[in-house]
Amino acid sequence: MSRNDSKYFSTTKKGEIPELKEELNSQYKDKRKDAVKKVIAAMTVGKDVSSLFTDVVNCMQTENLELKKLVYLYLINYAKSQPDLAILAVNTFVKDSQDPNPLIRALAVRTMGCIRVDKITEYLCDPLQRCLKDDDPYVRKTAAICVAKLYDINAELVEDRGFLESLKDLISDNNPMVVANAVAALAEIQDNSSRPIFELTSTTLTKLLTALNECTEWGQVFILDALSRYKAADAREAENIVERVTPRLQHANCAVVLSSVKMILQQMELITSTDVVRNLCKKMAPPLVTLLSAEPEIQYVALRNINLIVQRRPTILAHEIKVFFCKYNDPIYVKMEKLEIMIKLASDRNIDQVLLEFKEYATEVDVDFVRKAVRAIGRCAIKLERAAERCISVLLELIKIKVNYVVQEAIIVIKDIFRRYPNTYESIIATLCENLDTLDEPEAKASMIWIIGEYAERIDNADELLESFLENFPEEPAQVQLQLLTATVKLFLKKPTEGPQQMIQVVLNNATAETDNPDLRDRAYIYWRLLSTDPEAAKDVVLAEKPVITDDSNQLDTSLLDELLVNIATLSSVYHKPPDAFVTRTHSLAQRTEDGDYPEGDEIGYSESPANPANGATSPPSSSYSVPASVAPASPPPSALVPDLLGDLMGMDDSVVPLDQPTSPARPALPIVLPASTGQGLQISAQLTRQDGQIFYSMLFENNTQVPLDGFMIQFNKNTFGLAAAGPLQVPQLQPGTSTRTFLPMVLFQNMSQGPPSSLLQVAVKNNQQPVWYFNDKFSFHVLFTEDGKMERSTFLETWRSLPDSNEVSRDFPDIVVGGVDVTLDLLAASNVFFIAKRKNANQDVFYFSAKIPRGTPLLVELTTVVGNPGVKCAIKTPSPEMSTFFFEAIETLLRS
């Protein structure tokens, strides 16, 4: 369409379809052309104009190329919904594929390939066969891509009609663009096939290298990607290939440069001459450096790829570290990547320059960047032993500026330095102890507590320092509590005086009787038993010499690195994940053959979805059910991919299975609330869940005793929301060595407790053979979020303004990364936390959400983050600020899931 065609989008007539129908059947060509443009305009803005299918198809019989393109566009869009009428266009397609004009011939074949209708596919074969041997290269290159599309629709038809052989013949074509498209089509078909289809030989290799110099930039990318899969016979052949590809490093297109680098890196593995390898490394450095002068988005992609390259061959950019120094106007995501690469390239020769840069970065305004810079100094100290003292000097200078988050990050990395160089730099502990009052982040507190406990014998007032942390022991995060417990035990073992004795008694009592964290409780019991039975053994365990750490936190596993280097210049190299981790191969459902066997599912393409999809369990029934093991249907073989339709239909999510059989991986494991060791062989796992607007208590009972168990009953103590069972617990007789899973419907506001809100459920379970068992279960508040929690933007804004500022509470989650916006929004929406709006604040994204708990209490959430980088700030405003802690836990649980 031309720039004046915008008028076709502006019509608002109510009787539009009948008028368009009349115009499409006009005897005047111009009127028909304008009518088709109006139809395309209506289709573009989402109106249903499928009723005009026959009338539009009638306009195909024209010599006007523009009109023909518009009609073909309409056909591609509506042929799937009108397959029977689409057959009407077949004769015109076949006729157009023999038109004297090569543009029309190519257009006909391209359109037929885009219409994914089986009935049309049958008619496509003959025209496609002719076009693959057409005299015009434009038609041939279009037909090559069409073969790949046809293979995606009907692979068997492509193989039977010999299209694959025709495609391979096109690799010898004298037109480089035809060669490039043939290579692209064969590569696509190979990706979707389980057997070898496109295998490079030395003859094919020569043809591709010849075409490489003459085809377009994207054709070069296709050919280079194909060449990177070729395994050279020996070092000499590898050198010859690299010599032919090296000029591509000077190309203006970034994709061509990265594909060339990938190909050269693959062949370098076979080259034995160190001089050749050294020269190649020198040649690859300038083009990679040039990529860093492009737009920020291209810089980021280049940096992610460079990160992989320097892990395999750091010498390529060893002398170019200055190009990775951060500029003041670099986006945060570029700065973070540059930091990572600077750490990897840091050496004894350039460490002084690097430390000056890091020190400068530590005074920036972006908190996340500052933290990463401080942590980078520590990682350099761990990596380079000779430079460790200089790194520590810089850290101490940064501590003196008394910026809270800088001090805390410095303490975290100094703890790691102490682990790396024991008994070397302990003289700085006094400086660290001066900053105890500024610590408010869990990781920094835990690091400082570890230092105090580890070097208690060198710190005169170690007991006083630890006691200052112990005052708030019950309120501290689990990470801090665990370190406090261990540090207090270390202090007691090193200084068994009266003060530490009292401290250890208080800590052990808090960690065993006053906590619901099983890790903390179990560790406390182990320490208690060790100290009471054999203090010397406790010393050997707790004060044992620790292994020296290394900085491998950001080094990839060798096998993973090999796979990622093969995928340079693809999404895989940006995500630093293998393709299978974020793109899953889809299989067609197996069809039963005549002899009753299931054939193997053909791989028919890719569907872009998470590698670990969410459990698609059906909604549980209104009461609990169980299926005895004797009548439970046998599970189908994995290759059959047959869903359990009977179970889904009846809602029977519970089944009794022998304990030695593997459970279905699709069903999430429940946390254990009553271990078998406590329940005399009865083990109970349970979790509060929400499905289809109803709260259930999902429970798994496992009988590890020698006798059958029956007569199960359950009772819930008073709790904040009055959660209680909606009916009796229905569990069949449980034979020894079997388990059963059940859903217990729950109701709210039945038996409410007074006092401060709590997320703890106190539960009692009994059966006819055992005493009553009591256990605590801490649930996440997100199961209480109701389905009617979505607000209009205006309502959200009014509610936010109407609540006093004192009701707003915020909390930082420094290690949480929001990887993908859409995935995160869908995840929160699935738990009834609804997206309201989004805005930009400097380089950060700010998201607003609403939720609601029973009895209409609204929850307003503001999340601030840089997408793809660690660190999320969460602000919550609610009429019930006393519940903010539980709301934060719920949001954190969802963001981490």
VEXGUVO-897006 format. One record per residue (C-alpha): residue in one letter; x, z, y negated. Coordinates in steps of 0.2 Angstrom, whole numbers. Layout:
! residues N
[A [X Z Y]]
...
***
This chain:
! residues 897
[M [0 0 0]]
[S [5 -3 -18]]
[R [7 10 -32]]
[N [-10 4 -38]]
[D [-19 8 -22]]
[S [-22 26 -27]]
[K [-40 21 -32]]
[Y [-45 20 -14]]
[F [-43 39 -12]]
[S [-54 43 -27]]
[T [-72 38 -20]]
[T [-85 52 -17]]
[K [-99 41 -12]]
[K [-111 49 0]]
[G [-116 33 8]]
[E [-98 28 10]]
[I [-98 23 29]]
[P [-113 10 28]]
[E [-105 2 13]]
[L [-88 1 21]]
[K [-96 -7 36]]
[E [-104 -20 25]]
[E [-88 -24 16]]
[L [-78 -25 32]]
[N [-90 -39 38]]
[S [-89 -48 21]]
[Q [-85 -66 22]]
[Y [-72 -64 8]]
[K [-54 -60 13]]
[D [-50 -49 -2]]
[K [-66 -39 0]]
[R [-61 -36 19]]
[K [-44 -31 14]]
[D [-50 -19 1]]
[A [-62 -11 13]]
[V [-48 -8 26]]
[K [-38 0 13]]
[K [-52 12 9]]
[V [-54 16 27]]
[I [-36 20 29]]
[A [-37 31 13]]
[A [-52 40 20]]
[M [-43 42 37]]
[T [-27 49 28]]
[V [-37 63 19]]
[G [-45 68 35]]
[K [-62 60 35]]
[D [-69 53 52]]
[V [-70 35 51]]
[S [-70 31 70]]
[S [-88 24 69]]
[L [-80 9 60]]
[F [-68 5 75]]
[T [-77 -11 80]]
[D [-78 -18 62]]
[V [-60 -14 58]]
[V [-54 -22 75]]
[N [-63 -38 69]]
[C [-52 -39 54]]
[M [-36 -41 65]]
[Q [-39 -60 66]]
[T [-29 -63 50]]
[E [-13 -71 44]]
[N [-11 -58 31]]
[L [3 -47 37]]
[E [-1 -32 25]]
[L [-19 -32 32]]
[K [-13 -33 50]]
[K [-2 -18 47]]
[L [-16 -8 40]]
[V [-27 -12 55]]
[Y [-13 -8 67]]
[L [-11 9 59]]
[Y [-30 12 61]]
[L [-29 7 79]]
[I [-14 19 83]]
[N [-24 33 75]]
[Y [-41 31 84]]
[A [-37 21 100]]
[K [-36 38 110]]
[S [-53 43 105]]
[Q [-61 26 108]]
[P [-51 19 123]]
[D [-65 8 129]]
[L [-66 -1 112]]
[A [-47 -2 110]]
[I [-48 -15 124]]
[L [-56 -26 112]]
[A [-39 -27 103]]
[V [-29 -32 118]]
[N [-31 -51 116]]
[T [-26 -51 98]]
[F [-10 -40 103]]
[V [-6 -53 116]]
[K [-8 -67 104]]
[D [2 -59 91]]
[S [16 -56 103]]
[Q [18 -75 104]]
[D [16 -78 85]]
[P [29 -89 77]]
[N [33 -75 64]]
[P [46 -62 72]]
[L [39 -48 61]]
[I [21 -50 68]]
[R [28 -51 86]]
[A [38 -35 84]]
[L [23 -27 75]]
[A [12 -31 90]]
[V [24 -24 103]]
[R [27 -8 92]]
[T [9 -5 90]]
[M [5 -7 108]]
[G [19 5 113]]
[C [12 18 101]]
[I [-6 17 108]]
[R [-5 30 122]]
[V [-20 23 132]]
[D [-18 19 151]]
[K [-29 4 150]]
[I [-19 -4 136]]
[T [-3 0 145]]
[E [-7 -12 159]]
[Y [-8 -27 146]]
[L [8 -22 137]]
[C [19 -26 151]]
[D [19 -45 150]]
[P [21 -46 131]]
[L [35 -33 132]]
[Q [44 -43 146]]
[R [44 -58 134]]
[C [50 -48 119]]
[L [65 -41 128]]
[K [71 -58 130]]
[D [65 -65 113]]
[D [77 -76 102]]
[D [75 -65 87]]
[P [86 -48 87]]
[Y [73 -39 77]]
[V [60 -42 91]]
[R [72 -37 104]]
[K [77 -21 96]]
[T [59 -16 93]]
[A [55 -20 112]]
[A [70 -9 117]]
[I [62 7 109]]
[C [45 2 116]]
[V [52 3 134]]
[A [56 21 131]]
[K [38 25 124]]
[L [31 16 139]]
[Y [42 26 151]]
[D [35 42 143]]
[I [17 36 147]]
[N [20 28 164]]
[A [38 30 171]]
[E [33 22 188]]
[L [27 6 179]]
[V [43 4 169]]
[E [53 5 185]]
[D [42 -6 195]]
[R [42 -20 182]]
[G [61 -20 180]]
[F [61 -14 162]]
[L [76 -3 165]]
[E [87 -17 171]]
[S [81 -27 156]]
[L [86 -13 145]]
[K [103 -11 152]]
[D [106 -30 150]]
[L [103 -27 131]]
[I [119 -17 130]]
[S [128 -33 132]]
[D [118 -41 118]]
[N [127 -50 104]]
[N [118 -40 90]]
[P [124 -23 87]]
[M [107 -16 82]]
[V [99 -22 98]]
[V [114 -13 107]]
[A [111 3 97]]
[N [92 3 101]]
[A [95 0 119]]
[V [107 14 120]]
[A [95 26 111]]
[A [80 21 123]]
[L [91 23 139]]
[A [97 40 132]]
[E [79 46 129]]
[I [74 40 146]]
[Q [89 49 154]]
[D [84 65 146]]
[N [66 64 153]]
[S [72 59 171]]
[S [79 70 185]]
[R [90 56 192]]
[P [104 46 184]]
[I [98 31 175]]
[F [111 28 161]]
[E [128 29 167]]
[L [143 23 157]]
[T [156 12 165]]
[S [173 5 158]]
[T [164 -12 155]]
[T [149 -4 146]]
[L [161 7 136]]
[T [170 -8 129]]
[K [154 -16 123]]
[L [148 0 115]]
[L [165 2 106]]
[T [164 -16 100]]
[A [146 -13 93]]
[L [150 3 85]]
[N [159 -5 70]]
[E [145 -17 66]]
[C [128 -7 68]]
[T [120 4 55]]
[E [124 22 53]]
[W [110 28 64]]
[G [114 16 77]]
[Q [132 23 77]]
[V [125 40 80]]
[F [116 34 95]]
[I [131 25 102]]
[L [143 40 98]]
[D [132 52 107]]
[A [131 41 122]]
[L [150 39 122]]
[S [152 58 121]]
[R [145 59 139]]
[Y [158 47 146]]
[K [172 55 156]]
[A [188 46 154]]
[A [198 41 169]]
[D [215 48 162]]
[A [223 54 147]]
[R [228 36 141]]
[E [210 30 142]]
[A [205 45 132]]
[E [218 41 119]]
[N [212 23 117]]
[I [194 29 115]]
[V [198 41 102]]
[E [209 29 93]]
[R [193 17 92]]
[V [182 31 86]]
[T [193 40 73]]
[P [189 28 59]]
[R [171 34 60]]
[L [177 51 53]]
[Q [178 43 36]]
[H [160 38 36]]
[A [149 43 22]]
[N [135 49 33]]
[C [137 67 39]]
[A [128 64 56]]
[V [141 50 60]]
[V [155 62 56]]
[L [149 76 66]]
[S [145 64 81]]
[S [163 57 80]]
[V [170 75 80]]
[K [160 79 95]]
[M [166 64 104]]
[I [184 66 100]]
[L [183 85 105]]
[Q [176 80 122]]
[Q [190 67 125]]
[M [204 79 118]]
[E [201 90 134]]
[L [209 76 144]]
[I [224 72 132]]
[T [240 80 138]]
[S [251 75 124]]
[T [253 90 111]]
[D [258 78 97]]
[V [243 67 99]]
[V [232 83 100]]
[R [241 89 84]]
[N [238 73 75]]
[L [220 72 79]]
[C [217 90 73]]
[K [225 85 56]]
[K [214 70 55]]
[M [198 80 59]]
[A [201 93 45]]
[P [198 82 29]]
[P [181 75 35]]
[L [175 92 40]]
[V [181 99 23]]
[T [172 85 14]]
[L [155 90 22]]
[L [157 106 12]]
[S [154 97 -4]]
[A [137 91 1]]
[E [120 99 -3]]
[P [118 117 3]]
[E [107 112 18]]
[I [120 100 24]]
[Q [134 113 21]]
[Y [125 125 32]]
[V [123 113 46]]
[A [141 109 44]]
[L [147 127 44]]
[R [137 131 60]]
[N [146 117 69]]
[I [163 122 61]]
[N [160 139 68]]
[L [159 132 85]]
[I [174 120 83]]
[V [186 134 76]]
[Q [182 145 91]]
[R [189 131 103]]
[R [202 124 91]]
[P [206 135 76]]
[T [221 125 72]]
[I [210 111 65]]
[L [206 121 49]]
[A [219 135 50]]
[H [227 129 33]]
[E [210 125 25]]
[I [204 143 23]]
[K [202 142 4]]
[V [188 129 6]]
[F [177 143 14]]
[F [179 154 -1]]
[C [161 158 -7]]
[K [156 150 -24]]
[Y [145 160 -36]]
[N [130 148 -34]]
[D [131 146 -15]]
[P [115 151 -6]]
[I [115 167 4]]
[Y [114 158 20]]
[V [129 147 16]]
[K [139 163 10]]
[M [135 172 27]]
[E [142 157 37]]
[K [157 155 27]]
[L [161 174 30]]
[E [160 172 48]]
[I [172 157 48]]
[M [184 166 36]]
[I [185 180 49]]
[K [189 168 63]]
[L [202 159 53]]
[A [210 175 46]]
[S [228 177 52]]
[D [244 187 47]]
[R [249 173 35]]
[N [233 172 25]]
[I [226 190 26]]
[D [231 195 9]]
[Q [221 180 1]]
[V [206 184 13]]
[L [206 203 8]]
[L [206 199 -10]]
[E [191 188 -8]]
[F [182 201 3]]
[K [185 214 -10]]
[E [178 203 -23]]
[Y [162 200 -13]]
[A [160 218 -10]]
[T [156 220 -29]]
[E [142 206 -28]]
[V [124 210 -32]]
[D [117 204 -15]]
[V [116 219 -4]]
[D [116 210 12]]
[F [131 199 7]]
[V [140 215 1]]
[R [137 224 18]]
[K [143 208 28]]
[A [159 207 17]]
[V [163 226 20]]
[R [160 223 38]]
[A [171 208 38]]
[I [186 218 31]]
[G [184 230 46]]
[R [183 216 59]]
[C [199 209 51]]
[A [207 226 54]]
[I [202 226 72]]
[K [208 208 75]]
[L [225 209 66]]
[E [235 224 70]]
[R [248 221 57]]
[A [235 220 43]]
[A [225 235 48]]
[E [233 246 36]]
[R [230 234 21]]
[C [212 233 27]]
[I [210 252 27]]
[S [217 253 10]]
[V [204 240 3]]
[L [190 250 12]]
[L [196 266 4]]
[E [196 258 -13]]
[L [178 252 -10]]
[I [173 270 -5]]
[K [180 276 -22]]
[I [167 265 -32]]
[K [154 277 -25]]
[V [141 263 -22]]
[N [129 270 -8]]
[Y [127 255 3]]
[V [146 250 2]]
[V [151 268 7]]
[Q [140 268 22]]
[E [145 251 28]]
[A [163 256 26]]
[I [161 272 36]]
[I [153 261 50]]
[V [168 249 51]]
[I [181 264 50]]
[K [173 271 65]]
[D [177 255 74]]
[I [194 255 67]]
[F [197 272 74]]
[R [192 266 91]]
[R [204 251 90]]
[Y [219 261 84]]
[P [217 279 90]]
[N [228 293 83]]
[T [234 281 69]]
[Y [224 282 53]]
[E [215 299 55]]
[S [223 305 38]]
[I [208 296 29]]
[I [195 308 37]]
[A [195 320 23]]
[T [190 306 11]]
[L [176 301 22]]
[C [170 319 23]]
[E [168 319 4]]
[N [154 306 5]]
[L [143 315 17]]
[D [129 318 5]]
[T [127 299 1]]
[L [123 295 19]]
[D [105 290 22]]
[E [105 276 35]]
[P [105 279 53]]
[E [120 269 58]]
[A [131 276 45]]
[K [125 294 49]]
[A [129 291 67]]
[S [146 284 64]]
[M [151 299 53]]
[I [144 311 66]]
[W [154 302 79]]
[I [170 304 68]]
[I [167 322 66]]
[G [164 325 84]]
[E [179 315 90]]
[Y [191 323 78]]
[A [183 341 77]]
[E [200 349 81]]
[R [207 341 65]]
[I [193 345 54]]
[D [193 364 49]]
[N [174 365 44]]
[A [168 353 57]]
[D [155 365 63]]
[E [148 366 45]]
[L [148 348 43]]
[L [138 345 59]]
[E [126 359 54]]
[S [121 350 38]]
[F [115 336 49]]
[L [107 347 62]]
[E [94 354 49]]
[N [84 338 51]]
[F [87 335 69]]
[P [69 332 74]]
[E [66 320 60]]
[E [81 310 63]]
[P [81 293 72]]
[A [85 292 90]]
[Q [102 284 86]]
[V [107 299 75]]
[Q [100 312 87]]
[L [110 305 102]]
[Q [126 306 92]]
[L [122 323 85]]
[L [120 329 103]]
[T [136 322 109]]
[A [146 327 94]]
[T [140 345 95]]
[V [145 346 114]]
[K [162 339 109]]
[L [164 352 96]]
[F [159 366 108]]
[L [171 360 121]]
[K [185 359 108]]
[K [181 375 98]]
[P [171 387 110]]
[T [168 400 96]]
[E [152 409 92]]
[G [147 396 78]]
[P [147 381 90]]
[Q [139 391 104]]
[Q [124 394 93]]
[M [124 376 88]]
[I [124 369 105]]
[Q [110 381 111]]
[V [99 375 96]]
[V [103 356 99]]
[L [100 357 118]]
[N [84 366 115]]
[N [78 353 103]]
[A [84 339 113]]
[T [75 345 129]]
[A [59 354 123]]
[E [55 346 106]]
[T [57 328 109]]
[D [48 314 118]]
[N [63 302 119]]
[P [68 301 137]]
[D [86 295 134]]
[L [89 310 122]]
[R [81 322 134]]
[D [90 315 150]]
[R [107 316 141]]
[A [104 334 135]]
[Y [99 339 153]]
[I [115 331 159]]
[Y [126 340 146]]
[W [117 357 149]]
[R [119 356 168]]
[L [138 351 166]]
[L [141 365 153]]
[S [132 378 164]]
[T [140 374 181]]
[D [158 367 177]]
[P [164 367 159]]
[E [181 359 165]]
[A [171 344 172]]
[A [161 343 156]]
[K [178 341 147]]
[D [184 327 159]]
[V [167 318 156]]
[V [164 321 137]]
[L [182 321 131]]
[A [188 307 142]]
[E [200 294 134]]
[K [190 279 127]]
[P [195 261 130]]
[V [202 252 115]]
[I [189 240 108]]
[T [192 222 103]]
[D [182 211 90]]
[D [172 200 101]]
[S [155 203 93]]
[N [154 185 87]]
[Q [164 176 100]]
[L [153 165 112]]
[D [155 165 131]]
[T [166 151 136]]
[S [153 142 147]]
[L [140 144 132]]
[L [153 137 120]]
[D [157 122 131]]
[E [138 118 132]]
[L [136 120 113]]
[L [151 109 109]]
[V [143 95 120]]
[N [128 97 109]]
[I [137 97 92]]
[A [127 88 78]]
[T [110 93 86]]
[L [99 108 84]]
[S [108 117 98]]
[S [124 118 87]]
[V [114 125 73]]
[Y [104 138 83]]
[H [120 142 93]]
[K [108 142 108]]
[P [108 130 123]]
[P [94 117 122]]
[D [85 125 136]]
[A [83 141 126]]
[F [71 134 113]]
[V [65 117 121]]
[T [57 118 138]]
[R [55 103 149]]
[T [37 100 154]]
[H [32 95 171]]
[S [16 86 177]]
[L [5 96 189]]
[A [9 91 206]]
[Q [-4 80 214]]
[R [-8 82 233]]
[T [-3 68 243]]
[E [-12 61 258]]
[D [-2 70 271]]
[G [-6 87 262]]
[D [11 90 254]]
[Y [15 93 236]]
[P [27 80 228]]
[E [40 86 216]]
[G [33 86 198]]
[D [41 72 188]]
[E [49 77 171]]
[I [38 68 158]]
[G [46 74 142]]
[Y [49 89 131]]
[S [37 101 123]]
[E [45 111 109]]
[S [40 129 112]]
[P [49 146 115]]
[A [58 147 131]]
[N [49 163 136]]
[P [31 160 131]]
[A [19 175 128]]
[N [10 181 143]]
[G [-6 172 144]]
[A [-16 185 154]]
[T [-35 184 153]]
[S [-45 198 146]]
[P [-48 213 157]]
[P [-66 217 163]]
[S [-76 231 155]]
[S [-72 242 170]]
[S [-57 243 181]]
[Y [-55 233 197]]
[S [-43 233 211]]
[V [-40 220 225]]
[P [-35 227 242]]
[A [-19 220 249]]
[S [-27 214 265]]
[V [-39 202 255]]
[A [-27 197 241]]
[P [-25 179 241]]
[A [-7 173 245]]
[S [3 167 230]]
[P [5 148 229]]
[P [23 141 230]]
[P [32 141 214]]
[S [34 122 214]]
[A [15 119 215]]
[L [12 126 197]]
[V [-6 131 203]]
[P [-14 145 192]]
[D [-23 159 200]]
[L [-40 152 195]]
[L [-50 165 206]]
[G [-41 180 198]]
[D [-43 173 180]]
[L [-62 169 183]]
[M [-66 186 190]]
[G [-55 195 178]]
[M [-46 204 192]]
[D [-29 208 184]]
[D [-26 222 196]]
[S [-20 221 214]]
[V [-12 232 227]]
[V [4 225 233]]
[P [18 232 244]]
[L [32 240 233]]
[D [46 229 241]]
[Q [37 213 236]]
[P [42 206 219]]
[T [29 207 205]]
[S [24 192 195]]
[P [36 189 181]]
[A [22 184 169]]
[R [15 202 169]]
[P [25 213 157]]
[A [32 229 164]]
[L [24 245 159]]
[P [34 260 153]]
[I [36 274 166]]
[V [26 290 160]]
[L [27 300 176]]
[P [43 297 186]]
[A [42 298 205]]
[S [54 312 205]]
[T [42 323 194]]
[G [26 317 203]]
[Q [32 321 220]]
[G [33 303 225]]
[L [18 297 214]]
[Q [25 286 200]]
[I [14 281 185]]
[S [17 268 172]]
[A [5 266 157]]
[Q [3 258 140]]
[L [-11 257 128]]
[T [-15 239 124]]
[R [-28 229 115]]
[Q [-37 213 121]]
[D [-52 204 114]]
[G [-56 218 102]]
[Q [-56 232 115]]
[I [-43 245 118]]
[F [-38 248 136]]
[Y [-26 260 145]]
[S [-16 249 157]]
[M [-9 259 171]]
[L [1 256 187]]
[F [1 268 201]]
[E [15 268 214]]
[N [14 278 230]]
[N [31 283 236]]
[T [25 298 247]]
[Q [21 298 266]]
[V [2 300 264]]
[P [-12 290 257]]
[L [-18 296 240]]
[D [-36 295 234]]
[G [-49 303 222]]
[F [-39 299 206]]
[M [-46 306 190]]
[I [-40 306 172]]
[Q [-42 317 156]]
[F [-35 314 138]]
[N [-32 329 127]]
[K [-38 330 109]]
[N [-29 317 98]]
[T [-29 310 80]]
[F [-41 295 84]]
[G [-51 304 97]]
[L [-45 291 111]]
[A [-54 295 127]]
[A [-59 286 143]]
[A [-75 275 142]]
[G [-78 278 161]]
[P [-71 285 177]]
[L [-54 280 183]]
[Q [-57 267 197]]
[V [-42 267 209]]
[P [-44 263 227]]
[Q [-35 274 241]]
[L [-17 271 239]]
[Q [-8 269 255]]
[P [11 274 256]]
[G [23 261 249]]
[T [10 252 239]]
[S [5 251 221]]
[T [-11 246 211]]
[R [-13 241 193]]
[T [-29 245 183]]
[F [-36 243 166]]
[L [-46 258 159]]
[P [-57 255 145]]
[M [-55 267 130]]
[V [-67 273 116]]
[L [-62 280 99]]
[F [-67 296 89]]
[Q [-73 306 105]]
[N [-62 321 105]]
[M [-52 322 89]]
[S [-39 334 85]]
[Q [-36 343 68]]
[G [-19 343 59]]
[P [-6 330 55]]
[P [-8 313 62]]
[S [1 309 78]]
[S [4 294 90]]
[L [5 305 105]]
[L [-7 305 119]]
[Q [-7 320 131]]
[V [-14 314 148]]
[A [-18 323 164]]
[V [-20 314 180]]
[K [-25 322 197]]
[N [-29 316 215]]
[N [-36 325 231]]
[Q [-19 327 238]]
[Q [-8 333 224]]
[P [-9 345 209]]
[V [-13 340 192]]
[W [1 330 183]]
[Y [3 331 164]]
[F [13 318 154]]
[N [15 312 136]]
[D [13 294 131]]
[K [18 288 113]]
[F [8 273 108]]
[S [11 260 94]]
[F [-2 260 81]]
[H [-3 241 81]]
[V [-16 243 96]]
[L [-28 251 83]]
[F [-27 236 71]]
[T [-45 229 71]]
[E [-50 210 71]]
[D [-58 211 54]]
[G [-42 216 45]]
[K [-40 199 35]]
[M [-43 200 17]]
[E [-46 187 4]]
[R [-31 185 -9]]
[S [-42 192 -23]]
[T [-48 207 -13]]
[F [-30 210 -7]]
[L [-24 210 -25]]
[E [-38 221 -31]]
[T [-35 234 -17]]
[W [-16 234 -21]]
[R [-19 238 -39]]
[S [-33 251 -36]]
[L [-21 261 -25]]
[P [-9 273 -35]]
[D [9 269 -34]]
[S [12 286 -25]]
[N [3 278 -10]]
[E [17 265 -8]]
[V [31 268 4]]
[S [45 257 9]]
[R [58 256 22]]
[D [73 245 27]]
[F [76 237 44]]
[P [94 231 42]]
[D [96 223 59]]
[I [79 214 61]]
[V [80 195 59]]
[V [65 184 54]]
[G [71 168 63]]
[G [56 157 61]]
[V [42 160 48]]
[D [28 152 59]]
[V [33 161 75]]
[T [33 178 65]]
[L [16 174 57]]
[D [8 170 73]]
[L [16 185 82]]
[L [9 197 68]]
[A [-8 188 68]]
[A [-10 190 87]]
[S [-9 209 84]]
[N [-22 208 69]]
[V [-9 209 55]]
[F [-15 194 44]]
[F [-5 183 32]]
[I [-11 183 15]]
[A [2 175 3]]
[K [20 171 1]]
[R [31 170 -14]]
[K [50 167 -19]]
[N [60 181 -27]]
[A [77 175 -31]]
[N [84 169 -14]]
[Q [72 180 -4]]
[D [55 176 3]]
[V [41 189 0]]
[F [26 189 12]]
[Y [10 199 11]]
[F [-1 204 25]]
[S [-17 215 28]]
[A [-23 225 42]]
[K [-36 238 46]]
[I [-38 253 57]]
[P [-54 259 64]]
[R [-67 266 51]]
[G [-61 253 38]]
[T [-44 261 32]]
[P [-35 246 25]]
[L [-16 243 27]]
[L [-7 232 14]]
[V [10 226 19]]
[E [24 218 9]]
[L [39 210 19]]
[T [55 205 9]]
[T [68 195 19]]
[V [80 180 19]]
[V [74 170 33]]
[G [87 168 47]]
[N [97 183 41]]
[P [97 201 46]]
[G [88 213 35]]
[V [69 216 31]]
[K [62 227 18]]
[C [44 233 22]]
[A [33 241 9]]
[I [16 248 14]]
[K [2 253 3]]
[T [-13 262 11]]
[P [-26 275 6]]
[S [-19 286 20]]
[P [0 287 16]]
[E [2 302 28]]
[M [1 288 42]]
[S [14 277 34]]
[T [27 282 47]]
[F [16 276 61]]
[F [12 260 52]]
[F [31 257 49]]
[E [34 260 68]]
[A [20 247 72]]
[I [27 234 60]]
[E [44 237 67]]
[T [39 235 85]]
[L [30 219 81]]
[L [45 211 72]]
[R [57 216 86]]
[S [46 209 99]]
***
